[in-house]
Amino acid sequence: MADSHMCRDEMLQLSGWDTQILNDLIEKRPQSGNTCITSVITVQYALLYTEIQERGMPVTASLEACLRAANPGFDPPKKWSNVTRSVLNNIKKGVKLQDIVFKINEKSENNFNGPACQNIGITKDVILGSHAPCHFTLTNACVHELAIFQQKYGNCWHDLRNWINRLLPVDSKKLTTDKIRYITKKIKDTYQDKMKNRQKFDLEMFKDTLFFKYINSIRPQTNVHVSDEKVKNKKLSSICKKLVNDQRDLHQVNENLNFENAVLRDTIQQERDHVNRLEATLEENNDNIEKLQIIKEKHQTLKRDNVDLKQQLTSLKKENYTKRLNRQKKMLNQKQEKMYGKEIKWKSKVKNLKKKVKNLDKHLEDLRILYKKKNS
């Protein structure tokens, strides 16, 4: 819905329209009211835009179709988005509500379509239904000009059928849309054939032929048209079935691929967790190695202290030498025994840890190679 501070009723009141005119514009029913407009102001455009959007219709195509149905002289803008943005900003601010957004250039009512329609008085108001219906002596030329008018301004075949049926005599049989489509194509082909062969006199006679007589002179080809439509529908049905089967196969392949991807993702996640655990163990082993190195350094320090003590013993007095020497020797022996036991234990631990680190590095490298192969 349009982003505005005004509700629909306020915009409807400011637009000068009523609900009937709005519905006629959107549903392209100009014959039910005076909806042939020559300009569109800001609030009218916002009202149309909001109503079309609320009905879930394609906005740009619907705006162009309803304005062109209201006035065939409507020339659509190159960029609807720029117009819409400007209008909605003005509505939101509450300014320039009566400014003209579109100035529709009306075509000449008496010569809007061609000389044949002009000669018998068929104007734009007549075919669009804004004037009271009356019946004319339609010729093939008039119908040809009406078909050109319909194609030029983007009206549908339903509209052309309504125009021709309104212009035919009251007692004439009303024509269907398929009949109108077939007859106008046949008239167009006859025009092109006679112009190509330079049959000017025959072409003029064909133009002046009364339309209802021409209808009675040609053989209906609706069955052929229906059969062609059936063949086309059958082909389209087979194509649709094939597309559905292909889509089903693609869906199955997609499901299989999704399952394989899920299994692969789980495997990769397990391998990642295993690698993370190995890396944690490796880090712990590195910490233990650092601790062992610290202990080794302390052991070397104790050895240096022992050497220093031995040197100090040589400087002692002779009478205290034996006593002190025995005491220090005993203490040193105890320390050496303890350190020797610890050294043997730590050396075995270091040796085992180095083996484990080597094995872990080898296993980690194997896992990395396997992970790269799976990713590739």
Summary of the structure (lengths in Angstrom):
residues: 376
radius of gyration: 48.9
end to end distance: 49.9
largest distance: 159.2
contacts: 985
relative contact order: 0.05
helix: 74%
strand: 2%
